[in-house]
Amino acid sequence: MVFGARVWKTGIAVALALYISAWLNFTPPVIAAVAAIFAMQPSIYRSWRYFLEQLQTNILGAALALLAGMFFSNNVIAIGIVCIIVIIISLRMRMEETIGLTLVTVVAVMEASGEWEFALNRLLLSLIGIGCAFVVNILFFPPKPKEQFAAQIQTIFSKMSLLLRTVISNEMKETVFREEKENLRSSLKSLSEKYRLMEEEIKRLKGKGNGFSRIRELVVYKQKLLAMHKGLEVLESVDEHYFQAARTEAIDDYFDQHMEKLIKFHEHVLLKFDDKLKDISSEGMEMEAENDRFMTDLIDRYTKHPQGMLRLSVVAAAMYDYGHQVARLDKLVEYDHRGENEEREPLELLLKGIRLK
């Protein structure tokens, strides 16, 4: 968790849970605070899902703990066995995320040694914490994965474009390049998680705007993410193979110029999606043709002078794939801008070839 709205909301939820517990004279209020900490989720959908799952597993766990407490009191072995049973049931129900807080409820209830009033108090404390986290997450700075994804991808692209523009010319210090590349990899991992949150929100929550246009836009965002991953693969390929290959100054210039064209094209496509650029419908076709010429020329060079060209071919293939995915993104952006008034392409055609690890 990075410092942001979720940090503030966790603090507010904890304070609210403690206040409500004290107001209702439920003790110990720390159980409600712990529940609020566990229940704070990064999206509205996950908050709602977590609330429902916790409601089920906590009631189940409390019932089992109450039943076991009536027969075995607060015997430590019995507590351990009940915890194992609750974990198994939660896993079978595919509610792994609820296990931690449910076990807190189980242990707290079994302290009561079968006294249902005491057990009910402990269960209600957990539910108060979960409810506070859910309400605070919706009312205070509600998560907006789509807006966060859009802002984050612009920032990450700026970092990636700098690395790609300087990687062939080898202008950046080695230590700085390694550090920036690791930061880029970490940022893309975070971006992938943000995409999954956005995908859940769009697919699971029904509401205004959750029609075909939202799904079509989701496909574009997925291709955006894939293109970014392909850019990282180019960096990895250059770092692994390019400088170990036999090269000439002409080869360096040729690769560097094509890399610049790919980055500029990627930048234009992102601007086109944000409606910040004039619609140049031929640009994508021209770039695809340029990308094909680049790869064909490398194949010709390899055919005539195969010695020392294998490593360069690996780099060229990575660059070609990156350009191909950006060109695909350009087509999806154009389709998205045409809107729903045009004939709807089958969604399977849009999704074909878009796969993330």
Secondary structure, DSSP 8 states (H G I E B T S, - for coil): --SSHHHHHHHHHHHHHHHHHHHTT-S-THHHHHHHHHH--SSHHHHHHHHHHHHHHHHHHHHHHHHHHHHHTT-HHHHHHHHHHHHHHHHHTT-GGGHHHHHHHHHHHHTTTT-HHHHHHHHHHHHHHHHHHHHHHHHSS---HHHHHHHHHHHHHHHHHHHHHHHTTT-S-HHHHHHHHHHHHHHHHHHHHHHHHHHHHHHHS--TT-SHHHHHHHHHHHHHHHHHHHHHHHHHHHHHHGGGS---HHHHHHHHHHHHHHHHHHHHHHHHHTT-S---HHHHHHHHHHHHHHHHHHHHHHHH--TT-HHHHHHHHHHHHHHHHHHHHHHHHHHHHH-TTS----HHHHHTT----
